[in-house]
Amino acid sequence: MSGAETLLPPEAYSAWVPVVGALLLLAVAAWYAFVLLSTRRPRPPRGPEPLTSDDRARFERDVEGAMAAYRRGEQDLRGLHLELARIMREFASERIGRDVRSWTAGEIAANDPTARLGDLLRVWEEPSFARRSDAEAETAVARAREVIRQW
């Protein structure tokens, strides 16, 4: 008797072996996809939409309202500058697309393509917080209108 008679014919795989192999390949592919997608750099945020003329007019009305309150004597020069700064920060928030109420004037200037609003807020810091100031209300309002119209 030679060794050839004792050999058995090859057996076929069970059905579960290719199924498990395919599932493992799918799991590896899913893992790679997850790692690639979760570690990608985030897309840069889209810039804010341009302001409509109605939005600009709303901010100009707010500036006019602050000036009217100053003329009626409802607020002093300091209050006017504080109100103008609040309006302009709200305006900057809409233009930049982020809440900038707590930003410094320098941070706003860094995100302002015209570089005018940050300068304007810096100029208004003195009359906003000084006991006495030589600032002029008409000039402050005119500069606020100018920034609203140009940015």
Secondary structure, DSSP 8 states (H G I E B T S, - for coil): --TTTT--------THHHHHHHHHHHHHHHHHHHHHHHTS------------HHHHHHHHHHHHHHHHHHHTTSS-HHHHHHHHHHHHHHHHHHHHTS--TTS-HHHHHHH-TTS-HHHHHHHHHHHHH-SS----HHHHHHHHHHHHHH-
